[in-house]
Every structure is written in structure tokens, then in C-alpha cells.
């Protein structure tokens, strides 16, 4: 598993509350988003989403992990921008 790609899949899915929208925004198959998130859940040992046939919602742990991931990705973007300048 490429953890950074999996985190990006998670953040997009969590932000949009949709695996389909995340896949569309990332330009990858929906199944890949689902696999990335399942792999993260298995590695972390927690469920990140509550899933039904009609919707997904973040679990409490998923909401906390989203904040961490958004922070990490933000720091990475900032540092990458500094390298380019």
C-alpha cells in the first residue's frame, strides 16, 4: 500500500462523504479508493467510515484521523512550495 495515496483517498472521501466523488476528483477507480480506505482501516485497527448502501459517514476515529491527515498534507504542501521558491 502506498500510504500517502491511501491518505489522499481517505481525505477526499471524507471531505466529500463519497467514495465515488473522491475517485472522480483523484482520477482513479472507485474500487481503488475503497481498497485504500480498507487498507488504512486494517493498518490502523479502526473503522474510519460507517457505510450503508446509500451513504458514508465518518466515525469518531475517522474524524480525528481526518484532522491529522489534513494537517500532514498541509505541512507537506507548504514545505514543497518552499522548495520551489
Phi and psi restraints in degrees (range 20) as a CNS / XPLOR table:
assign (resid 1 and name C) (resid 2 and name N)
       (resid 2 and name CA) (resid 2 and name C) 1.0 -85.9 20.0 2
assign (resid 2 and name N) (resid 2 and name CA)
       (resid 2 and name C) (resid 3 and name N) 1.0 103.1 20.0 2
assign (resid 2 and name C) (resid 3 and name N)
       (resid 3 and name CA) (resid 3 and name C) 1.0 -62.8 20.0 2
assign (resid 3 and name N) (resid 3 and name CA)
       (resid 3 and name C) (resid 4 and name N) 1.0 -37.6 20.0 2
assign (resid 3 and name C) (resid 4 and name N)
       (resid 4 and name CA) (resid 4 and name C) 1.0 -64.1 20.0 2
assign (resid 4 and name N) (resid 4 and name CA)
       (resid 4 and name C) (resid 5 and name N) 1.0 -42.8 20.0 2
assign (resid 4 and name C) (resid 5 and name N)
       (resid 5 and name CA) (resid 5 and name C) 1.0 -65.4 20.0 2
assign (resid 5 and name N) (resid 5 and name CA)
       (resid 5 and name C) (resid 6 and name N) 1.0 -38.4 20.0 2
assign (resid 5 and name C) (resid 6 and name N)
       (resid 6 and name CA) (resid 6 and name C) 1.0 -64.4 20.0 2
assign (resid 6 and name N) (resid 6 and name CA)
       (resid 6 and name C) (resid 7 and name N) 1.0 -40.3 20.0 2
assign (resid 6 and name C) (resid 7 and name N)
       (resid 7 and name CA) (resid 7 and name C) 1.0 -64.3 20.0 2
assign (resid 7 and name N) (resid 7 and name CA)
       (resid 7 and name C) (resid 8 and name N) 1.0 -41.3 20.0 2
assign (resid 7 and name C) (resid 8 and name N)
       (resid 8 and name CA) (resid 8 and name C) 1.0 -63.0 20.0 2
assign (resid 8 and name N) (resid 8 and name CA)
       (resid 8 and name C) (resid 9 and name N) 1.0 -40.7 20.0 2
assign (resid 8 and name C) (resid 9 and name N)
       (resid 9 and name CA) (resid 9 and name C) 1.0 -60.7 20.0 2
assign (resid 9 and name N) (resid 9 and name CA)
       (resid 9 and name C) (resid 10 and name N) 1.0 -45.4 20.0 2
assign (resid 9 and name C) (resid 10 and name N)
       (resid 10 and name CA) (resid 10 and name C) 1.0 -60.7 20.0 2
assign (resid 10 and name N) (resid 10 and name CA)
       (resid 10 and name C) (resid 11 and name N) 1.0 -48.0 20.0 2
assign (resid 10 and name C) (resid 11 and name N)
       (resid 11 and name CA) (resid 11 and name C) 1.0 -61.6 20.0 2
assign (resid 11 and name N) (resid 11 and name CA)
       (resid 11 and name C) (resid 12 and name N) 1.0 -44.4 20.0 2
assign (resid 11 and name C) (resid 12 and name N)
       (resid 12 and name CA) (resid 12 and name C) 1.0 -63.2 20.0 2
assign (resid 12 and name N) (resid 12 and name CA)
       (resid 12 and name C) (resid 13 and name N) 1.0 -45.0 20.0 2
assign (resid 12 and name C) (resid 13 and name N)
       (resid 13 and name CA) (resid 13 and name C) 1.0 -63.8 20.0 2
assign (resid 13 and name N) (resid 13 and name CA)
       (resid 13 and name C) (resid 14 and name N) 1.0 -41.6 20.0 2
assign (resid 13 and name C) (resid 14 and name N)
       (resid 14 and name CA) (resid 14 and name C) 1.0 -69.5 20.0 2
assign (resid 14 and name N) (resid 14 and name CA)
       (resid 14 and name C) (resid 15 and name N) 1.0 -39.2 20.0 2
assign (resid 14 and name C) (resid 15 and name N)
       (resid 15 and name CA) (resid 15 and name C) 1.0 -67.0 20.0 2
assign (resid 15 and name N) (resid 15 and name CA)
       (resid 15 and name C) (resid 16 and name N) 1.0 -39.1 20.0 2
assign (resid 15 and name C) (resid 16 and name N)
       (resid 16 and name CA) (resid 16 and name C) 1.0 -95.0 20.0 2
assign (resid 16 and name N) (resid 16 and name CA)
       (resid 16 and name C) (resid 17 and name N) 1.0 -8.7 20.0 2
assign (resid 16 and name C) (resid 17 and name N)
       (resid 17 and name CA) (resid 17 and name C) 1.0 48.7 20.0 2
assign (resid 17 and name N) (resid 17 and name CA)
       (resid 17 and name C) (resid 18 and name N) 1.0 43.0 20.0 2
assign (resid 17 and name C) (resid 18 and name N)
       (resid 18 and name CA) (resid 18 and name C) 1.0 -160.2 20.0 2
assign (resid 18 and name N) (resid 18 and name CA)
       (resid 18 and name C) (resid 19 and name N) 1.0 124.4 20.0 2
assign (resid 18 and name C) (resid 19 and name N)
       (resid 19 and name CA) (resid 19 and name C) 1.0 -69.6 20.0 2
assign (resid 19 and name N) (resid 19 and name CA)
       (resid 19 and name C) (resid 20 and name N) 1.0 -35.5 20.0 2
assign (resid 19 and name C) (resid 20 and name N)
       (resid 20 and name CA) (resid 20 and name C) 1.0 -65.1 20.0 2
assign (resid 20 and name N) (resid 20 and name CA)
       (resid 20 and name C) (resid 21 and name N) 1.0 -45.8 20.0 2
assign (resid 20 and name C) (resid 21 and name N)
       (resid 21 and name CA) (resid 21 and name C) 1.0 -64.3 20.0 2
assign (resid 21 and name N) (resid 21 and name CA)
       (resid 21 and name C) (resid 22 and name N) 1.0 -38.8 20.0 2
assign (resid 21 and name C) (resid 22 and name N)
       (resid 22 and name CA) (resid 22 and name C) 1.0 -62.3 20.0 2
assign (resid 22 and name N) (resid 22 and name CA)
       (resid 22 and name C) (resid 23 and name N) 1.0 -45.0 20.0 2
assign (resid 22 and name C) (resid 23 and name N)
       (resid 23 and name CA) (resid 23 and name C) 1.0 -61.1 20.0 2
assign (resid 23 and name N) (resid 23 and name CA)
       (resid 23 and name C) (resid 24 and name N) 1.0 -44.5 20.0 2
assign (resid 23 and name C) (resid 24 and name N)
       (resid 24 and name CA) (resid 24 and name C) 1.0 -60.8 20.0 2
assign (resid 24 and name N) (resid 24 and name CA)
       (resid 24 and name C) (resid 25 and name N) 1.0 -46.7 20.0 2
assign (resid 24 and name C) (resid 25 and name N)
       (resid 25 and name CA) (resid 25 and name C) 1.0 -66.3 20.0 2
assign (resid 25 and name N) (resid 25 and name CA)
       (resid 25 and name C) (resid 26 and name N) 1.0 -34.4 20.0 2
assign (resid 25 and name C) (resid 26 and name N)
       (resid 26 and name CA) (resid 26 and name C) 1.0 -87.5 20.0 2
assign (resid 26 and name N) (resid 26 and name CA)
       (resid 26 and name C) (resid 27 and name N) 1.0 -13.5 20.0 2
assign (resid 26 and name C) (resid 27 and name N)
       (resid 27 and name CA) (resid 27 and name C) 1.0 70.9 20.0 2
assign (resid 27 and name N) (resid 27 and name CA)
       (resid 27 and name C) (resid 28 and name N) 1.0 35.2 20.0 2
assign (resid 27 and name C) (resid 28 and name N)
       (resid 28 and name CA) (resid 28 and name C) 1.0 -129.6 20.0 2
assign (resid 28 and name N) (resid 28 and name CA)
       (resid 28 and name C) (resid 29 and name N) 1.0 162.2 20.0 2
assign (resid 28 and name C) (resid 29 and name N)
       (resid 29 and name CA) (resid 29 and name C) 1.0 -64.8 20.0 2
assign (resid 29 and name N) (resid 29 and name CA)
       (resid 29 and name C) (resid 30 and name N) 1.0 148.3 20.0 2
assign (resid 29 and name C) (resid 30 and name N)
       (resid 30 and name CA) (resid 30 and name C) 1.0 -57.7 20.0 2
assign (resid 30 and name N) (resid 30 and name CA)
       (resid 30 and name C) (resid 31 and name N) 1.0 -38.2 20.0 2
assign (resid 30 and name C) (resid 31 and name N)
       (resid 31 and name CA) (resid 31 and name C) 1.0 -60.5 20.0 2
assign (resid 31 and name N) (resid 31 and name CA)
       (resid 31 and name C) (resid 32 and name N) 1.0 -32.9 20.0 2
assign (resid 31 and name C) (resid 32 and name N)
       (resid 32 and name CA) (resid 32 and name C) 1.0 -67.8 20.0 2
assign (resid 32 and name N) (resid 32 and name CA)
       (resid 32 and name C) (resid 33 and name N) 1.0 -41.1 20.0 2
assign (resid 32 and name C) (resid 33 and name N)
       (resid 33 and name CA) (resid 33 and name C) 1.0 -60.7 20.0 2
assign (resid 33 and name N) (resid 33 and name CA)
       (resid 33 and name C) (resid 34 and name N) 1.0 -46.1 20.0 2
assign (resid 33 and name C) (resid 34 and name N)
       (resid 34 and name CA) (resid 34 and name C) 1.0 -61.1 20.0 2
assign (resid 34 and name N) (resid 34 and name CA)
       (resid 34 and name C) (resid 35 and name N) 1.0 -44.4 20.0 2
assign (resid 34 and name C) (resid 35 and name N)
       (resid 35 and name CA) (resid 35 and name C) 1.0 -64.0 20.0 2
assign (resid 35 and name N) (resid 35 and name CA)
       (resid 35 and name C) (resid 36 and name N) 1.0 -43.8 20.0 2
assign (resid 35 and name C) (resid 36 and name N)
       (resid 36 and name CA) (resid 36 and name C) 1.0 -56.6 20.0 2
assign (resid 36 and name N) (resid 36 and name CA)
       (resid 36 and name C) (resid 37 and name N) 1.0 -46.1 20.0 2
assign (resid 36 and name C) (resid 37 and name N)
       (resid 37 and name CA) (resid 37 and name C) 1.0 -69.1 20.0 2
assign (resid 37 and name N) (resid 37 and name CA)
       (resid 37 and name C) (resid 38 and name N) 1.0 -41.1 20.0 2
assign (resid 37 and name C) (resid 38 and name N)
       (resid 38 and name CA) (resid 38 and name C) 1.0 -60.9 20.0 2
assign (resid 38 and name N) (resid 38 and name CA)
       (resid 38 and name C) (resid 39 and name N) 1.0 -40.9 20.0 2
assign (resid 38 and name C) (resid 39 and name N)
       (resid 39 and name CA) (resid 39 and name C) 1.0 -63.4 20.0 2
assign (resid 39 and name N) (resid 39 and name CA)
       (resid 39 and name C) (resid 40 and name N) 1.0 -43.0 20.0 2
assign (resid 39 and name C) (resid 40 and name N)
       (resid 40 and name CA) (resid 40 and name C) 1.0 -61.5 20.0 2
assign (resid 40 and name N) (resid 40 and name CA)
       (resid 40 and name C) (resid 41 and name N) 1.0 -45.4 20.0 2
assign (resid 40 and name C) (resid 41 and name N)
       (resid 41 and name CA) (resid 41 and name C) 1.0 -59.9 20.0 2
assign (resid 41 and name N) (resid 41 and name CA)
       (resid 41 and name C) (resid 42 and name N) 1.0 -41.7 20.0 2
assign (resid 41 and name C) (resid 42 and name N)
       (resid 42 and name CA) (resid 42 and name C) 1.0 -66.2 20.0 2
assign (resid 42 and name N) (resid 42 and name CA)
       (resid 42 and name C) (resid 43 and name N) 1.0 -43.7 20.0 2
assign (resid 42 and name C) (resid 43 and name N)
       (resid 43 and name CA) (resid 43 and name C) 1.0 -65.4 20.0 2
assign (resid 43 and name N) (resid 43 and name CA)
       (resid 43 and name C) (resid 44 and name N) 1.0 -40.3 20.0 2
assign (resid 43 and name C) (resid 44 and name N)
       (resid 44 and name CA) (resid 44 and name C) 1.0 -80.1 20.0 2
assign (resid 44 and name N) (resid 44 and name CA)
       (resid 44 and name C) (resid 45 and name N) 1.0 -23.5 20.0 2
assign (resid 44 and name C) (resid 45 and name N)
       (resid 45 and name CA) (resid 45 and name C) 1.0 77.9 20.0 2
assign (resid 45 and name N) (resid 45 and name CA)
       (resid 45 and name C) (resid 46 and name N) 1.0 22.0 20.0 2
assign (resid 45 and name C) (resid 46 and name N)
       (resid 46 and name CA) (resid 46 and name C) 1.0 -138.9 20.0 2
assign (resid 46 and name N) (resid 46 and name CA)
       (resid 46 and name C) (resid 47 and name N) 1.0 158.4 20.0 2
assign (resid 46 and name C) (resid 47 and name N)
       (resid 47 and name CA) (resid 47 and name C) 1.0 -84.4 20.0 2
assign (resid 47 and name N) (resid 47 and name CA)
       (resid 47 and name C) (resid 48 and name N) 1.0 133.1 20.0 2
assign (resid 47 and name C) (resid 48 and name N)
       (resid 48 and name CA) (resid 48 and name C) 1.0 -93.5 20.0 2
assign (resid 48 and name N) (resid 48 and name CA)
       (resid 48 and name C) (resid 49 and name N) 1.0 -29.4 20.0 2
assign (resid 48 and name C) (resid 49 and name N)
       (resid 49 and name CA) (resid 49 and name C) 1.0 -128.4 20.0 2
assign (resid 49 and name N) (resid 49 and name CA)
       (resid 49 and name C) (resid 50 and name N) 1.0 148.5 20.0 2
assign (resid 49 and name C) (resid 50 and name N)
       (resid 50 and name CA) (resid 50 and name C) 1.0 -93.0 20.0 2
assign (resid 50 and name N) (resid 50 and name CA)
       (resid 50 and name C) (resid 51 and name N) 1.0 127.7 20.0 2
assign (resid 50 and name C) (resid 51 and name N)
       (resid 51 and name CA) (resid 51 and name C) 1.0 -117.6 20.0 2
assign (resid 51 and name N) (resid 51 and name CA)
       (resid 51 and name C) (resid 52 and name N) 1.0 135.2 20.0 2
assign (resid 51 and name C) (resid 52 and name N)
       (resid 52 and name CA) (resid 52 and name C) 1.0 -127.5 20.0 2
assign (resid 52 and name N) (resid 52 and name CA)
       (resid 52 and name C) (resid 53 and name N) 1.0 177.4 20.0 2
assign (resid 52 and name C) (resid 53 and name N)
       (resid 53 and name CA) (resid 53 and name C) 1.0 -69.3 20.0 2
assign (resid 53 and name N) (resid 53 and name CA)
       (resid 53 and name C) (resid 54 and name N) 1.0 -18.5 20.0 2
assign (resid 53 and name C) (resid 54 and name N)
       (resid 54 and name CA) (resid 54 and name C) 1.0 -108.4 20.0 2
assign (resid 54 and name N) (resid 54 and name CA)
       (resid 54 and name C) (resid 55 and name N) 1.0 -22.5 20.0 2
assign (resid 54 and name C) (resid 55 and name N)
       (resid 55 and name CA) (resid 55 and name C) 1.0 -157.1 20.0 2
assign (resid 55 and name N) (resid 55 and name CA)
       (resid 55 and name C) (resid 56 and name N) 1.0 163.9 20.0 2
assign (resid 55 and name C) (resid 56 and name N)
       (resid 56 and name CA) (resid 56 and name C) 1.0 -124.7 20.0 2
assign (resid 56 and name N) (resid 56 and name CA)
       (resid 56 and name C) (resid 57 and name N) 1.0 148.1 20.0 2
assign (resid 56 and name C) (resid 57 and name N)
       (resid 57 and name CA) (resid 57 and name C) 1.0 -141.5 20.0 2
assign (resid 57 and name N) (resid 57 and name CA)
       (resid 57 and name C) (resid 58 and name N) 1.0 153.0 20.0 2
assign (resid 57 and name C) (resid 58 and name N)
       (resid 58 and name CA) (resid 58 and name C) 1.0 -74.9 20.0 2
assign (resid 58 and name N) (resid 58 and name CA)
       (resid 58 and name C) (resid 59 and name N) 1.0 141.8 20.0 2
assign (resid 58 and name C) (resid 59 and name N)
       (resid 59 and name CA) (resid 59 and name C) 1.0 -78.5 20.0 2
assign (resid 59 and name N) (resid 59 and name CA)
       (resid 59 and name C) (resid 60 and name N) 1.0 172.8 20.0 2
assign (resid 59 and name C) (resid 60 and name N)
       (resid 60 and name CA) (resid 60 and name C) 1.0 -61.1 20.0 2
assign (resid 60 and name N) (resid 60 and name CA)
       (resid 60 and name C) (resid 61 and name N) 1.0 -44.3 20.0 2
assign (resid 60 and name C) (resid 61 and name N)
       (resid 61 and name CA) (resid 61 and name C) 1.0 -63.7 20.0 2
assign (resid 61 and name N) (resid 61 and name CA)
       (resid 61 and name C) (resid 62 and name N) 1.0 -37.3 20.0 2
assign (resid 61 and name C) (resid 62 and name N)
       (resid 62 and name CA) (resid 62 and name C) 1.0 -63.5 20.0 2
assign (resid 62 and name N) (resid 62 and name CA)
       (resid 62 and name C) (resid 63 and name N) 1.0 -39.2 20.0 2
assign (resid 62 and name C) (resid 63 and name N)
       (resid 63 and name CA) (resid 63 and name C) 1.0 -65.0 20.0 2
assign (resid 63 and name N) (resid 63 and name CA)
       (resid 63 and name C) (resid 64 and name N) 1.0 -41.5 20.0 2
assign (resid 63 and name C) (resid 64 and name N)
       (resid 64 and name CA) (resid 64 and name C) 1.0 -65.6 20.0 2
assign (resid 64 and name N) (resid 64 and name CA)
       (resid 64 and name C) (resid 65 and name N) 1.0 -43.0 20.0 2
assign (resid 64 and name C) (resid 65 and name N)
       (resid 65 and name CA) (resid 65 and name C) 1.0 -66.1 20.0 2
assign (resid 65 and name N) (resid 65 and name CA)
       (resid 65 and name C) (resid 66 and name N) 1.0 -35.4 20.0 2
assign (resid 65 and name C) (resid 66 and name N)
       (resid 66 and name CA) (resid 66 and name C) 1.0 -59.6 20.0 2
assign (resid 66 and name N) (resid 66 and name CA)
       (resid 66 and name C) (resid 67 and name N) 1.0 -45.5 20.0 2
assign (resid 66 and name C) (resid 67 and name N)
       (resid 67 and name CA) (resid 67 and name C) 1.0 -59.5 20.0 2
assign (resid 67 and name N) (resid 67 and name CA)
       (resid 67 and name C) (resid 68 and name N) 1.0 -44.1 20.0 2
assign (resid 67 and name C) (resid 68 and name N)
       (resid 68 and name CA) (resid 68 and name C) 1.0 -62.6 20.0 2
assign (resid 68 and name N) (resid 68 and name CA)
       (resid 68 and name C) (resid 69 and name N) 1.0 -46.7 20.0 2
assign (resid 68 and name C) (resid 69 and name N)
       (resid 69 and name CA) (resid 69 and name C) 1.0 -64.4 20.0 2
assign (resid 69 and name N) (resid 69 and name CA)
       (resid 69 and name C) (resid 70 and name N) 1.0 -41.7 20.0 2
assign (resid 69 and name C) (resid 70 and name N)
       (resid 70 and name CA) (resid 70 and name C) 1.0 -62.4 20.0 2
assign (resid 70 and name N) (resid 70 and name CA)
       (resid 70 and name C) (resid 71 and name N) 1.0 -39.8 20.0 2
assign (resid 70 and name C) (resid 71 and name N)
       (resid 71 and name CA) (resid 71 and name C) 1.0 -63.1 20.0 2
assign (resid 71 and name N) (resid 71 and name CA)
       (resid 71 and name C) (resid 72 and name N) 1.0 -48.5 20.0 2
assign (resid 71 and name C) (resid 72 and name N)
       (resid 72 and name CA) (resid 72 and name C) 1.0 -60.8 20.0 2
assign (resid 72 and name N) (resid 72 and name CA)
       (resid 72 and name C) (resid 73 and name N) 1.0 -45.9 20.0 2
assign (resid 72 and name C) (resid 73 and name N)
       (resid 73 and name CA) (resid 73 and name C) 1.0 -65.1 20.0 2
assign (resid 73 and name N) (resid 73 and name CA)
       (resid 73 and name C) (resid 74 and name N) 1.0 -36.4 20.0 2
assign (resid 73 and name C) (resid 74 and name N)
       (resid 74 and name CA) (resid 74 and name C) 1.0 -64.0 20.0 2
assign (resid 74 and name N) (resid 74 and name CA)
       (resid 74 and name C) (resid 75 and name N) 1.0 -43.3 20.0 2
assign (resid 74 and name C) (resid 75 and name N)
       (resid 75 and name CA) (resid 75 and name C) 1.0 -62.6 20.0 2
assign (resid 75 and name N) (resid 75 and name CA)
       (resid 75 and name C) (resid 76 and name N) 1.0 -41.7 20.0 2
assign (resid 75 and name C) (resid 76 and name N)
       (resid 76 and name CA) (resid 76 and name C) 1.0 -62.6 20.0 2
assign (resid 76 and name N) (resid 76 and name CA)
       (resid 76 and name C) (resid 77 and name N) 1.0 -44.1 20.0 2
assign (resid 76 and name C) (resid 77 and name N)
       (resid 77 and name CA) (resid 77 and name C) 1.0 -62.2 20.0 2
assign (resid 77 and name N) (resid 77 and name CA)
       (resid 77 and name C) (resid 78 and name N) 1.0 -42.8 20.0 2
assign (resid 77 and name C) (resid 78 and name N)
       (resid 78 and name CA) (resid 78 and name C) 1.0 -62.8 20.0 2
assign (resid 78 and name N) (resid 78 and name CA)
       (resid 78 and name C) (resid 79 and name N) 1.0 -46.5 20.0 2
assign (resid 78 and name C) (resid 79 and name N)
       (resid 79 and name CA) (resid 79 and name C) 1.0 -65.8 20.0 2
assign (resid 79 and name N) (resid 79 and name CA)
       (resid 79 and name C) (resid 80 and name N) 1.0 -38.9 20.0 2
assign (resid 79 and name C) (resid 80 and name N)
       (resid 80 and name CA) (resid 80 and name C) 1.0 -64.3 20.0 2
assign (resid 80 and name N) (resid 80 and name CA)
       (resid 80 and name C) (resid 81 and name N) 1.0 -39.1 20.0 2
assign (resid 80 and name C) (resid 81 and name N)
       (resid 81 and name CA) (resid 81 and name C) 1.0 -64.2 20.0 2
assign (resid 81 and name N) (resid 81 and name CA)
       (resid 81 and name C) (resid 82 and name N) 1.0 -38.0 20.0 2
assign (resid 81 and name C) (resid 82 and name N)
       (resid 82 and name CA) (resid 82 and name C) 1.0 -65.0 20.0 2
assign (resid 82 and name N) (resid 82 and name CA)
       (resid 82 and name C) (resid 83 and name N) 1.0 -35.1 20.0 2
assign (resid 82 and name C) (resid 83 and name N)
       (resid 83 and name CA) (resid 83 and name C) 1.0 -68.0 20.0 2
assign (resid 83 and name N) (resid 83 and name CA)
       (resid 83 and name C) (resid 84 and name N) 1.0 -32.0 20.0 2
assign (resid 83 and name C) (resid 84 and name N)
       (resid 84 and name CA) (resid 84 and name C) 1.0 -77.6 20.0 2
assign (resid 84 and name N) (resid 84 and name CA)
       (resid 84 and name C) (resid 85 and name N) 1.0 -34.3 20.0 2
